[in-house]
Amino acid sequence: MYESLLNYPNSLFGEFERLRRELDDAFGVSGMPGSIRSVAAGSAPAINIGRTPTSVEVYAFAPGLDASKIDVTLDRGVLRVGGERASALPQGERAKGSVYARERSEGRFGRTVALPDDVDPAHVKATYTDGVLQISIARREAVQPKRITVQ
């Protein structure tokens, strides 16, 4: 059995991977979508979006955050959820050792979602409980399906 070249410290492939991570961190492109309708792998926070007859429901999964550090904006049918996650490592520990794996992102994050045209920006409710941000946006009453009686 052979050992992976990525596991050797100071290997050529390991250095390329380190350089790619540093460039992603420096330019803030790590896990960011290319447009409002696409999602890159590792985008944060993970979201679910659904619609009921009276509202559009958005669930963003962002555990371990302070609710006051989450920013939610709705402008012209575009919902943006952003915030900042502090580092899990104390500052003194960073200088002492190396990080071998980093799966939990830290720093600023954000997601942008285009919503349907029938949402009512005047009726938005956001709650954050147990690491789940729920955003409920009412649909305009004029565009909700109505039953018409046939005579």
C-alpha positions in Angstrom: 0.0 0.0 0.0 1.3 3.5 -0.8 1.0 6.6 1.3 -0.8 9.6 -0.2 1.5 12.5 -1.3 -1.0 14.9 0.4 -0.1 13.5 3.8 3.6 14.3 3.7 4.5 17.6 5.3 6.2 20.0 2.9 5.2 17.8 -0.1 4.6 19.6 -3.4 0.8 18.7 -3.5 0.5 19.7 0.2 2.0 23.1 -0.6 -0.4 23.6 -3.5 -3.3 22.7 -1.2 -2.1 25.1 1.5 -1.6 27.9 -1.1 -5.1 27.4 -2.5 -6.7 27.6 1.1 -4.7 30.7 1.8 -5.8 32.4 -1.4 -9.5 31.4 -0.7 -9.2 32.9 2.8 -7.5 36.1 1.6 -10.1 36.8 -1.2 -13.1 35.6 0.8 -14.2 33.1 -1.9 -14.2 30.0 0.2 -17.6 28.4 -0.2 -19.3 31.5 -1.7 -21.8 31.0 -4.4 -21.1 32.4 -7.9 -24.5 33.9 -8.2 -27.7 34.2 -6.2 -29.1 31.1 -7.8 -26.1 28.8 -7.5 -24.5 27.3 -4.5 -20.9 26.3 -4.1 -19.9 23.3 -2.2 -19.5 24.1 1.5 -21.6 27.2 1.4 -22.6 28.4 4.8 -25.0 28.4 6.3 -26.9 25.5 4.9 -30.5 26.4 4.1 -33.8 24.9 3.3 -36.5 26.9 1.5 -40.2 26.0 1.1 -43.6 27.5 0.5 -46.9 27.2 2.2 -50.2 28.7 0.9 -49.6 31.8 3.0 -45.8 32.1 3.4 -42.3 31.4 2.2 -40.3 29.6 4.9 -36.5 29.7 5.0 -34.5 27.7 7.5 -30.7 28.5 7.9 -28.7 26.1 10.0 -26.0 28.0 11.9 -25.3 26.5 15.3 -23.2 28.2 17.9 -23.9 31.8 17.0 -25.1 34.7 19.0 -28.5 35.8 17.6 -27.4 39.5 17.8 -24.5 38.7 15.4 -26.9 37.4 12.6 -27.9 39.9 9.9 -31.0 39.3 7.8 -32.0 41.7 5.1 -34.7 41.6 2.4 -34.4 44.0 -0.5 -36.3 43.8 -3.8 -37.0 40.1 -3.5 -33.5 39.1 -2.5 -33.0 37.7 1.0 -29.5 37.9 2.5 -28.5 36.0 5.7 -25.0 36.9 7.0 -23.0 36.9 10.2 -19.7 36.1 11.8 -18.5 33.0 13.6 -15.6 33.5 16.0 -12.6 31.2 15.9 -12.9 28.0 18.0 -9.2 28.2 18.9 -8.0 30.6 21.5 -5.5 33.1 20.1 -2.6 31.7 22.2 -3.2 28.2 20.9 -2.9 29.2 17.2 0.8 30.2 17.6 1.7 26.9 19.3 0.5 24.3 16.8 -0.7 23.4 13.4 -4.2 22.8 12.2 -4.6 19.4 10.3 -8.2 19.7 9.4 -10.6 22.6 9.5 -14.2 21.7 8.6 -16.0 24.3 10.6 -15.7 27.7 9.0 -14.9 30.8 10.9 -15.1 34.5 10.1 -17.8 36.2 8.0 -20.3 34.2 6.1 -23.4 34.9 4.0 -26.0 33.5 1.8 -28.1 35.3 -0.8 -31.4 33.8 -2.1 -33.8 35.2 -4.8 -37.3 34.9 -3.5 -40.6 34.5 -5.5 -42.3 37.7 -6.7 -45.3 37.2 -4.4 -43.6 37.7 -1.1 -44.6 40.7 1.1 -41.5 42.4 2.5 -43.7 44.2 5.1 -44.5 40.9 6.9 -41.2 39.1 7.8 -40.5 37.3 11.0 -37.1 35.8 12.0 -36.4 33.6 15.0 -33.2 31.8 16.1 -33.6 28.7 18.3 -31.2 25.9 18.9 -28.9 26.8 16.0 -31.7 27.1 13.4 -32.7 30.5 12.0 -36.3 30.4 10.8 -37.4 33.3 8.5 -41.1 33.4 7.6 -42.1 35.8 4.8 -45.8 36.3 4.2 -47.1 35.9 0.6 -49.3 38.7 -0.7 -52.9 38.0 -0.3 -53.8 39.1 -3.8 -51.6 36.3 -5.4 -52.7 33.5 -3.1 -54.8 30.8 -4.8 -58.5 31.4 -4.4 -61.3 29.0 -4.9 -63.9 30.3 -7.4 -67.4 28.9 -7.3 -68.9 27.9 -10.7 -72.5 28.9 -11.1 
